[in-house]
Amino acid sequence: MDLDELNAYLARLHGQATVEKINVPTEQASGSLKIKFNGDIGTRDNGEIEVEFFDVDSLSLAFSLVGPVKIVISNELVSSYLNENYLETSFNFYQLVDDVGVKWWIYAKNFRAKKLPAFYK
């Protein structure tokens, strides 16, 4: 699922997004972060979705967000948040904008989105 498809799905989820798992590296390997997005989208439930970020270098993120949430790649802003010594050429600066416009960020190599089964149809 690409970023546009993910944002179209997230735009319909008016509920809580919770950090489910943080994998902290113990050696040189980078960590990962999994966020589960829940939400009621009306009379039909299309299920929840998990978004996992890989090779996470750094982040500024609350453990719980309220949706709808939008994820934007803002690589032009990374130098405003991180020192030049921390920048990687193959990483992206993901901004997560919550329901009231607060901007959180994750500096990671990539992400994967996984739709979870619907509770009811």
N, CA, C and O atoms as a GROMACS GRO file, in nm:
protein
  484
    1MET      N    1   0.086  -0.117   0.000
    1MET     CA    2   0.000   0.000   0.000
    1MET      C    3   0.091   0.124   0.000
    1MET      O    4   0.180   0.136   0.084
    2ASP      N    5   0.067   0.214  -0.094
    2ASP     CA    6   0.147   0.335  -0.099
    2ASP      C    7   0.089   0.441  -0.006
    2ASP      O    8  -0.016   0.420   0.055
    3LEU      N    9   0.156   0.553   0.005
    3LEU     CA   10   0.119   0.656   0.101
    3LEU      C   11  -0.017   0.718   0.069
    3LEU      O   12  -0.093   0.748   0.161
    4ASP      N   13  -0.049   0.738  -0.058
    4ASP     CA   14  -0.180   0.795  -0.095
    4ASP      C   15  -0.294   0.702  -0.056
    4ASP      O   16  -0.395   0.746  -0.002
    5GLU      N   17  -0.278   0.572  -0.083
    5GLU     CA   18  -0.381   0.475  -0.044
    5GLU      C   19  -0.396   0.470   0.107
    5GLU      O   20  -0.508   0.464   0.159
    6LEU      N   21  -0.285   0.473   0.178
    6LEU     CA   22  -0.289   0.470   0.324
    6LEU      C   23  -0.362   0.592   0.378
    6LEU      O   24  -0.447   0.578   0.467
    7ASN      N   25  -0.331   0.710   0.328
    7ASN     CA   26  -0.397   0.831   0.376
    7ASN      C   27  -0.546   0.833   0.344
    7ASN      O   28  -0.625   0.884   0.424
    8ALA      N   29  -0.586   0.778   0.229
    8ALA     CA   30  -0.728   0.768   0.196
    8ALA      C   31  -0.800   0.679   0.297
    8ALA      O   32  -0.913   0.708   0.336
    9TYR      N   33  -0.736   0.572   0.337
    9TYR     CA   34  -0.793   0.481   0.437
    9TYR      C   35  -0.798   0.548   0.574
    9TYR      O   36  -0.900   0.542   0.643
   10LEU      N   37  -0.686   0.612   0.614
   10LEU     CA   38  -0.679   0.675   0.746
   10LEU      C   39  -0.777   0.791   0.759
   10LEU      O   40  -0.826   0.818   0.869
   11ALA      N   41  -0.807   0.859   0.650
   11ALA     CA   42  -0.899   0.975   0.654
   11ALA      C   43  -1.038   0.935   0.700
   11ALA      O   44  -1.112   1.018   0.751
   12ARG      N   45  -1.074   0.808   0.682
   12ARG     CA   46  -1.207   0.761   0.722
   12ARG      C   47  -1.213   0.709   0.864
   12ARG      O   48  -1.321   0.685   0.918
   13LEU      N   49  -1.096   0.692   0.928
   13LEU     CA   50  -1.093   0.635   1.062
   13LEU      C   51  -1.093   0.747   1.167
   13LEU      O   52  -0.992   0.814   1.187
   14HIS      N   53  -1.207   0.764   1.233
   14HIS     CA   54  -1.220   0.864   1.339
   14HIS      C   55  -1.216   0.791   1.471
   14HIS      O   56  -1.319   0.755   1.527
   15GLY      N   57  -1.097   0.769   1.520
   15GLY     CA   58  -1.080   0.696   1.645
   15GLY      C   59  -0.937   0.708   1.692
   15GLY      O   60  -0.864   0.798   1.652
   16GLN      N   61  -0.899   0.617   1.778
   16GLN     CA   62  -0.768   0.623   1.840
   16GLN      C   63  -0.664   0.548   1.759
   16GLN      O   64  -0.692   0.445   1.698
   17ALA      N   65  -0.544   0.601   1.760
   17ALA     CA   66  -0.426   0.534   1.704
   17ALA      C   67  -0.329   0.514   1.819
   17ALA      O   68  -0.298   0.608   1.892
   18THR      N   69  -0.283   0.392   1.836
   18THR     CA   70  -0.201   0.359   1.952
   18THR      C   71  -0.070   0.296   1.909
   18THR      O   72  -0.068   0.210   1.820
   19VAL      N   73   0.039   0.338   1.971
   19VAL     CA   74   0.168   0.272   1.948
   19VAL      C   75   0.157   0.133   2.009
   19VAL      O   76   0.140   0.119   2.130
   20GLU      N   77   0.168   0.032   1.925
   20GLU     CA   78   0.153  -0.107   1.970
   20GLU      C   79   0.286  -0.170   2.008
   20GLU      O   80   0.292  -0.252   2.100
   21LYS      N   81   0.391  -0.133   1.937
   21LYS     CA   82   0.519  -0.201   1.959
   21LYS      C   83   0.634  -0.109   1.920
   21LYS      O   84   0.632  -0.046   1.814
   22ILE      N   85   0.732  -0.103   2.007
   22ILE     CA   86   0.856  -0.032   1.976
   22ILE      C   87   0.969  -0.133   1.991
   22ILE      O   88   0.989  -0.189   2.099
   23ASN      N   89   1.042  -0.155   1.885
   23ASN     CA   90   1.156  -0.244   1.888
   23ASN      C   91   1.282  -0.159   1.896
   23ASN      O   92   1.321  -0.094   1.799
   24VAL      N   93   1.344  -0.160   2.012
   24VAL     CA   94   1.464  -0.079   2.035
   24VAL      C   95   1.586  -0.163   2.000
   24VAL      O   96   1.601  -0.274   2.051
   25PRO      N   97   1.673  -0.111   1.915
   25PRO     CA   98   1.790  -0.189   1.875
   25PRO      C   99   1.889  -0.206   1.991
   25PRO      O  100   1.908  -0.115   2.071
   26THR      N  101   1.950  -0.323   1.997
   26THR     CA  102   2.051  -0.348   2.100
   26THR      C  103   2.192  -0.340   2.043
   26THR      O  104   2.290  -0.333   2.117
   27GLU      N  105   2.202  -0.341   1.911
   27GLU     CA  106   2.332  -0.329   1.844
   27GLU      C  107   2.320  -0.221   1.738
   27GLU      O  108   2.247  -0.124   1.757
   28GLN      N  109   2.390  -0.237   1.628
   28GLN     CA  110   2.388  -0.139   1.520
   28GLN      C  111   2.258  -0.140   1.442
   28GLN      O  112   2.226  -0.042   1.373
   29ALA      N  113   2.183  -0.248   1.450
   29ALA     CA  114   2.057  -0.257   1.375
   29ALA      C  115   1.960  -0.148   1.422
   29ALA      O  116   1.958  -0.114   1.541
   30SER      N  117   1.882  -0.095   1.331
   30SER     CA  118   1.786   0.010   1.365
   30SER      C  119   1.658  -0.051   1.418
   30SER      O  120   1.629  -0.168   1.396
   31GLY      N  121   1.582   0.031   1.486
   31GLY     CA  122   1.459  -0.014   1.548
   31GLY      C  123   1.340  -0.007   1.454
   31GLY      O  124   1.350   0.036   1.339
   32SER      N  125   1.225  -0.051   1.507
   32SER     CA  126   1.100  -0.043   1.432
   32SER      C  127   0.989   0.005   1.525
   32SER      O  128   1.003   0.001   1.648
   33LEU      N  129   0.880   0.050   1.466
   33LEU     CA  130   0.769   0.106   1.540
   33LEU      C  131   0.640   0.064   1.472
   33LEU      O  132   0.626   0.080   1.351
   34LYS      N  133   0.545   0.010   1.549
   34LYS     CA  134   0.416  -0.031   1.493
   34LYS      C  135   0.304   0.050   1.559
   34LYS      O  136   0.296   0.057   1.682
   35ILE      N  137   0.220   0.111   1.476
   35ILE     CA  138   0.106   0.189   1.522
   35ILE      C  139  -0.022   0.123   1.470
   35ILE      O  140  -0.032   0.091   1.352
   36LYS      N  141  -0.119   0.103   1.559
   36LYS     CA  142  -0.248   0.045   1.520
   36LYS      C  143  -0.352   0.157   1.518
   36LYS      O  144  -0.373   0.226   1.618
   37PHE      N  145  -0.417   0.174   1.402
   37PHE     CA  146  -0.518   0.276   1.384
   37PHE      C  147  -0.656   0.211   1.392
   37PHE      O  148  -0.686   0.118   1.317
   38ASN      N  149  -0.740   0.260   1.483
   38ASN     CA  150  -0.877   0.213   1.500
   38ASN      C  151  -0.971   0.325   1.460
   38ASN      O  152  -0.930   0.440   1.446
   39GLY      N  153  -1.097   0.290   1.442
   39GLY     CA  154  -1.192   0.398   1.417
   39GLY      C  155  -1.322   0.349   1.360
   39GLY      O  156  -1.329   0.246   1.293
   40ASP      N  157  -1.425   0.424   1.388
   40ASP     CA  158  -1.558   0.395   1.338
   40ASP      C  159  -1.577   0.475   1.210
   40ASP      O  160  -1.561   0.597   1.209
   41ILE      N  161  -1.612   0.406   1.102
   41ILE     CA  162  -1.634   0.477   0.976
   41ILE      C  163  -1.779   0.468   0.930
   41ILE      O  164  -1.809   0.482   0.811
   42GLY      N  165  -1.868   0.443   1.026
   42GLY     CA  166  -2.009   0.439   0.991
   42GLY      C  167  -2.070   0.302   1.012
   42GLY      O  168  -2.029   0.228   1.101
   43THR      N  169  -2.168   0.269   0.929
   43THR     CA  170  -2.241   0.143   0.947
   43THR      C  171  -2.165   0.022   0.896
   43THR      O  172  -2.205  -0.091   0.922
   44ARG      N  173  -2.059   0.043   0.826
   44ARG     CA  174  -1.979  -0.068   0.774
   44ARG      C  175  -1.836  -0.053   0.825
   44ARG      O  176  -1.774   0.052   0.812
   45ASP      N  177  -1.784  -0.160   0.884
   45ASP     CA  178  -1.649  -0.159   0.938
   45ASP      C  179  -1.555  -0.218   0.835
   45ASP      O  180  -1.570  -0.334   0.797
   46ASN      N  181  -1.459  -0.139   0.789
   46ASN     CA  182  -1.359  -0.189   0.696
   46ASN      C  183  -1.236  -0.242   0.767
   46ASN      O  184  -1.136  -0.275   0.703
   47GLY      N  185  -1.244  -0.249   0.899
   47GLY     CA  186  -1.131  -0.302   0.975
   47GLY      C  187  -1.032  -0.196   1.017
   47GLY      O  188  -1.038  -0.081   0.974
   48GLU      N  189  -0.942  -0.239   1.102
   48GLU     CA  190  -0.836  -0.151   1.150
   48GLU      C  191  -0.717  -0.167   1.057
   48GLU      O  192  -0.717  -0.250   0.966
   49ILE      N  193  -0.615  -0.087   1.082
   49ILE     CA  194  -0.495  -0.096   1.000
   49ILE      C  195  -0.373  -0.076   1.091
   49ILE      O  196  -0.374   0.006   1.182
   50GLU      N  197  -0.270  -0.152   1.063
   50GLU     CA  198  -0.143  -0.137   1.133
   50GLU      C  199  -0.042  -0.078   1.036
   50GLU      O  200  -0.034  -0.119   0.921
   51VAL      N  201   0.034   0.018   1.084
   51VAL     CA  202   0.141   0.077   1.005
   51VAL      C  203   0.270   0.055   1.082
   51VAL      O  204   0.283   0.097   1.198
   52GLU      N  205   0.365  -0.012   1.018
   52GLU     CA  206   0.493  -0.038   1.082
   52GLU      C  207   0.602   0.037   1.007
   52GLU      O  208   0.615   0.026   0.885
   53PHE      N  209   0.680   0.112   1.082
   53PHE     CA  210   0.793   0.186   1.027
   53PHE      C  211   0.920   0.107   1.056
   53PHE      O  212   0.940   0.058   1.167
   54PHE      N  213   1.006   0.094   0.954
   54PHE     CA  214   1.128   0.015   0.966
   54PHE      C  215   1.251   0.104   0.966
   54PHE      O  216   1.251   0.214   0.910
   55ASP      N  217   1.356   0.054   1.030
   55ASP     CA  218   1.483   0.127   1.040
   55ASP      C  219   1.459   0.267   1.098
   55ASP      O  220   1.507   0.367   1.044
   56VAL      N  221   1.384   0.272   1.206
   56VAL     CA  222   1.356   0.400   1.271
   56VAL      C  223   1.482   0.452   1.337
   56VAL      O  224   1.544   0.384   1.418
   57ASP      N  225   1.519   0.573   1.301
   57ASP     CA  226   1.638   0.637   1.357
   57ASP      C  227   1.601   0.722   1.478
   57ASP      O  228   1.666   0.713   1.582
   58SER      N  229   1.498   0.804   1.464
   58SER     CA  230   1.454   0.890   1.573
   58SER      C  231   1.308   0.927   1.552
   58SER      O  232   1.254   0.909   1.443
   59LEU      N  233   1.244   0.977   1.657
   59LEU     CA  234   1.102   1.012   1.647
   59LEU      C  235   1.062   1.108   1.756
   59LEU      O  236   1.130   1.121   1.858
   60SER      N  237   0.952   1.174   1.734
   60SER     CA  238   0.883   1.255   1.833
   60SER      C  239   0.736   1.223   1.816
   60SER      O  240   0.672   1.269   1.722
   61LEU      N  241   0.683   1.143   1.909
   61LEU     CA  242   0.550   1.087   1.888
   61LEU      C  243   0.484   1.058   2.021
   61LEU      O  244   0.548   1.009   2.113
   62ALA      N  245   0.356   1.088   2.031
   62ALA     CA  246   0.278   1.050   2.148
   62ALA      C  247   0.244   0.902   2.138
   62ALA      O  248   0.241   0.847   2.028
   63PHE      N  249   0.220   0.837   2.251
   63PHE     CA  250   0.184   0.696   2.250
   63PHE      C  251   0.042   0.673   2.199
   63PHE      O  252   0.007   0.560   2.163
   64SER      N  253  -0.038   0.777   2.195
   64SER     CA  254  -0.174   0.765   2.147
   64SER      C  255  -0.213   0.892   2.072
   64SER      O  256  -0.185   1.003   2.118
   65LEU      N  257  -0.276   0.875   1.956
   65LEU     CA  258  -0.322   0.987   1.874
   65LEU      C  259  -0.472   0.970   1.850
   65LEU      O  260  -0.525   0.860   1.863
   66VAL      N  261  -0.539   1.078   1.814
   66VAL     CA  262  -0.680   1.071   1.778
   66VAL      C  263  -0.692   1.100   1.629
   66VAL      O  264  -0.638   1.199   1.580
   67GLY      N  265  -0.763   1.013   1.558
   67GLY     CA  266  -0.778   1.028   1.414
   67GLY      C  267  -0.896   1.114   1.378
   67GLY      O  268  -0.981   1.144   1.461
   68PRO      N  269  -0.901   1.153   1.254
   68PRO     CA  270  -0.818   1.100   1.146
   68PRO      C  271  -0.676   1.155   1.149
   68PRO      O  272  -0.652   1.270   1.188
   69VAL      N  273  -0.583   1.071   1.108
   69VAL     CA  274  -0.441   1.105   1.103
   69VAL      C  275  -0.398   1.102   0.957
   69VAL      O  276  -0.441   1.017   0.880
   70LYS      N  277  -0.313   1.197   0.921
   70LYS     CA  278  -0.256   1.200   0.786
   70LYS      C  279  -0.105   1.188   0.798
   70LYS      O  280  -0.044   1.250   0.885
   71ILE      N  281  -0.044   1.107   0.710
   71ILE     CA  282   0.100   1.088   0.710
   71ILE      C  283   0.157   1.154   0.585
   71ILE      O  284   0.112   1.127   0.474
   72VAL      N  285   0.256   1.240   0.604
   72VAL     CA  286   0.314   1.316   0.495
   72VAL      C  287   0.466   1.299   0.499
   72VAL      O  288   0.526   1.305   0.606
   73ILE      N  289   0.528   1.279   0.383
   73ILE     CA  290   0.674   1.278   0.375
   73ILE      C  291   0.720   1.422   0.357
   73ILE      O  292   0.687   1.487   0.258
   74SER      N  293   0.797   1.471   0.454
   74SER     CA  294   0.843   1.610   0.454
   74SER      C  295   0.994   1.615   0.467
   74SER      O  296   1.046   1.670   0.564
   75ASN      N  297   1.064   1.557   0.372
   75ASN     CA  298   1.210   1.550   0.380
   75ASN      C  299   1.277   1.687   0.385
   75ASN      O  300   1.388   1.700   0.437
   76GLU      N  301   1.211   1.788   0.332
   76GLU     CA  302   1.270   1.922   0.333
   76GLU      C  303   1.276   1.982   0.474
   76GLU      O  304   1.348   2.079   0.496
   77LEU      N  305   1.202   1.924   0.569
   77LEU     CA  306   1.199   1.976   0.706
   77LEU      C  307   1.295   1.905   0.801
   77LEU      O  308   1.314   1.950   0.914
   78VAL      N  309   1.355   1.795   0.757
   78VAL     CA  310   1.434   1.713   0.848
   78VAL      C  311   1.548   1.790   0.913
   78VAL      O  312   1.577   1.768   1.031
   79SER      N  313   1.612   1.879   0.841
   79SER     CA  314   1.725   1.954   0.898
   79SER      C  315   1.680   2.055   1.004
   79SER      O  316   1.763   2.105   1.080
   80SER      N  317   1.551   2.085   1.010
   80SER     CA  318   1.498   2.172   1.115
   80SER      C  319   1.482   2.098   1.247
   80SER      O  320   1.476   2.160   1.354
   81TYR      N  321   1.478   1.966   1.241
   81TYR     CA  322   1.456   1.884   1.359
   81TYR      C  323   1.579   1.806   1.403
   81TYR      O  324   1.600   1.783   1.522
   82LEU      N  325   1.661   1.765   1.307
   82LEU     CA  326   1.776   1.682   1.337
   82LEU      C  327   1.906   1.750   1.295
   82LEU      O  328   1.910   1.821   1.195
   83ASN      N  329   2.010   1.727   1.371
   83ASN     CA  330   2.142   1.776   1.338
   83ASN      C  331   2.190   1.710   1.210
   83ASN      O  332   2.156   1.594   1.183
   84GLU      N  333   2.267   1.780   1.133
   84GLU     CA  334   2.318   1.730   1.005
   84GLU      C  335   2.392   1.596   1.019
   84GLU      O  336   2.392   1.515   0.926
   85ASN      N  337   2.454   1.573   1.133
   85ASN     CA  338   2.528   1.448   1.156
   85ASN      C  339   2.438   1.325   1.160
   85ASN      O  340   2.485   1.213   1.140
   86TYR      N  341   2.309   1.344   1.184
   86TYR     CA  342   2.215   1.232   1.196
   86TYR      C  343   2.142   1.200   1.065
   86TYR      O  344   2.068   1.102   1.059
   87LEU      N  345   2.161   1.280   0.961
   87LEU     CA  346   2.086   1.262   0.838
   87LEU      C  347   2.138   1.144   0.757
   87LEU      O  348   2.259   1.123   0.745
   88GLU      N  349   2.045   1.069   0.700
   88GLU     CA  350   2.075   0.954   0.616
   88GLU      C  351   2.013   0.978   0.478
   88GLU      O  352   1.903   1.033   0.469
   89THR      N  353   2.081   0.937   0.373
   89THR     CA  354   2.030   0.963   0.238
   89THR      C  355   1.907   0.879   0.203
   89THR      O  356   1.822   0.925   0.127
   90SER      N  357   1.895   0.760   0.257
   90SER     CA  358   1.785   0.672   0.218
   90SER      C  359   1.666   0.676   0.314
   90SER      O  360   1.575   0.594   0.303
   91PHE      N  361   1.667   0.770   0.409
   91PHE     CA  362   1.559   0.778   0.507
   91PHE      C  363   1.458   0.885   0.467
   91PHE      O  364   1.488   0.975   0.389
   92ASN      N  365   1.337   0.873   0.523
   92ASN     CA  366   1.232   0.972   0.501
   92ASN      C  367   1.189   1.032   0.634
   92ASN      O  368   1.193   0.967   0.738
   93PHE      N  369   1.148   1.157   0.628
   93PHE     CA  370   1.096   1.228   0.744
   93PHE      C  371   0.944   1.226   0.734
   93PHE      O  372   0.885   1.305   0.661
   94TYR      N  373   0.880   1.135   0.808
   94TYR     CA  374   0.735   1.119   0.805
   94TYR      C  375   0.672   1.208   0.911
   94TYR      O  376   0.705   1.196   1.029
   95GLN      N  377   0.582   1.296   0.870
   95GLN     CA  378   0.506   1.375   0.965
   95GLN      C  379   0.368   1.314   0.978
   95GLN      O  380   0.302   1.284   0.878
   96LEU      N  381   0.323   1.297   1.101
   96LEU     CA  382   0.189   1.249   1.130
   96LEU      C  383   0.110   1.366   1.184
   96LEU      O  384   0.146   1.422   1.288
   97VAL      N  385   0.005   1.404   1.117
   97VAL     CA  386  -0.077   1.518   1.156
   97VAL      C  387  -0.208   1.462   1.212
   97VAL      O  388  -0.281   1.392   1.143
   98ASP      N  389  -0.236   1.494   1.340
   98ASP     CA  390  -0.354   1.436   1.404
   98ASP      C  391  -0.479   1.520   1.381
   98ASP      O  392  -0.478   1.613   1.300
   99ASP      N  393  -0.586   1.488   1.452
   99ASP     CA  394  -0.717   1.549   1.428
   99ASP      C  395  -0.721   1.699   1.457
   99ASP      O  396  -0.807   1.768   1.403
  100VAL      N  397  -0.632   1.751   1.541
  100VAL     CA  398  -0.631   1.894   1.572
  100VAL      C  399  -0.514   1.967   1.508
  100VAL      O  400  -0.490   2.084   1.538
  101GLY      N  401  -0.439   1.898   1.420
  101GLY     CA  402  -0.331   1.960   1.347
  101GLY      C  403  -0.194   1.954   1.412
  101GLY      O  404  -0.098   2.014   1.363
  102VAL      N  405  -0.182   1.881   1.524
  102VAL     CA  406  -0.052   1.866   1.588
  102VAL      C  407   0.034   1.775   1.499
  102VAL      O  408  -0.012   1.672   1.450
  103LYS      N  409   0.159   1.815   1.480
  103LYS     CA  410   0.249   1.740   1.392
  103LYS      C  411   0.352   1.664   1.473
  103LYS      O  412   0.430   1.722   1.548
  104TRP      N  413   0.350   1.532   1.458
  104TRP     CA  414   0.447   1.442   1.518
  104TRP      C  415   0.537   1.393   1.404
  104TRP      O  416   0.502   1.412   1.288
  105TRP      N  417   0.650   1.331   1.435
  105TRP     CA  418   0.736   1.287   1.325
  105TRP      C  419   0.810   1.159   1.359
  105TRP      O  420   0.836   1.127   1.475
  106ILE      N  421   0.843   1.087   1.252
  106ILE     CA  422   0.922   0.964   1.259
  106ILE      C  423   1.025   0.971   1.145
  106ILE      O  424   0.989   0.994   1.030
  107TYR      N  425   1.151   0.951   1.178
  107TYR     CA  426   1.258   0.950   1.078
  107TYR      C  427   1.296   0.804   1.058
  107TYR      O  428   1.362   0.743   1.142
  108ALA      N  429   1.255   0.749   0.944
  108ALA     CA  430   1.272   0.606   0.919
  108ALA      C  431   1.297   0.580   0.771
  108ALA      O  432   1.278   0.667   0.687
  109LYS      N  433   1.340   0.458   0.742
  109LYS     CA  434   1.371   0.422   0.604
  109LYS      C  435   1.244   0.398   0.522
  109LYS      O  436   1.232   0.448   0.410
  110ASN      N  437   1.150   0.323   0.577
  110ASN     CA  438   1.026   0.294   0.503
  110ASN      C  439   0.917   0.247   0.598
  110ASN      O  440   0.938   0.239   0.719
  111PHE      N  441   0.800   0.215   0.542
  111PHE     CA  442   0.689   0.167   0.622
  111PHE      C  443   0.614   0.058   0.545
  111PHE      O  444   0.629   0.042   0.424
  112ARG      N  445   0.533  -0.015   0.619
  112ARG     CA  446   0.443  -0.114   0.560
  112ARG      C  447   0.309  -0.102   0.630
  112ARG      O  448   0.303  -0.092   0.753
  113ALA      N  449   0.201  -0.103   0.553
  113ALA     CA  450   0.066  -0.095   0.609
  113ALA      C  451  -0.003  -0.229   0.589
  113ALA      O  452   0.008  -0.291   0.483
  114LYS      N  453  -0.075  -0.273   0.693
  114LYS     CA  454  -0.145  -0.402   0.688
  114LYS      C  455  -0.287  -0.383   0.738
  114LYS      O  456  -0.309  -0.347   0.853
  115LYS      N  457  -0.385  -0.408   0.649
  115LYS     CA  458  -0.525  -0.401   0.690
  115LYS      C  459  -0.557  -0.524   0.775
  115LYS      O  460  -0.517  -0.636   0.744
  116LEU      N  461  -0.629  -0.499   0.883
  116LEU     CA  462  -0.669  -0.608   0.972
  116LEU      C  463  -0.814  -0.646   0.939
  116LEU      O  464  -0.889  -0.565   0.884
  117PRO      N  465  -0.853  -0.769   0.972
  117PRO     CA  466  -0.990  -0.814   0.938
  117PRO      C  467  -1.097  -0.727   1.003
  117PRO      O  468  -1.078  -0.675   1.113
  118ALA      N  469  -1.208  -0.713   0.933
  118ALA     CA  470  -1.321  -0.634   0.984
  118ALA      C  471  -1.390  -0.708   1.098
  118ALA      O  472  -1.396  -0.831   1.099
  119PHE      N  473  -1.442  -0.630   1.194
  119PHE     CA  474  -1.516  -0.689   1.305
  119PHE      C  475  -1.658  -0.724   1.263
  119PHE      O  476  -1.712  -0.826   1.307
  120TYR      N  477  -1.720  -0.642   1.180
  120TYR     CA  478  -1.855  -0.669   1.134
  120TYR      C  479  -1.872  -0.609   0.995
  120TYR      O  480  -1.801  -0.517   0.956
  121LYS      N  481  -1.968  -0.663   0.920
  121LYS     CA  482  -1.996  -0.612   0.786
  121LYS      C  483  -2.142  -0.585   0.770
  121LYS      O  484  -2.186  -0.540   0.663
   0.00000   0.00000   0.00000
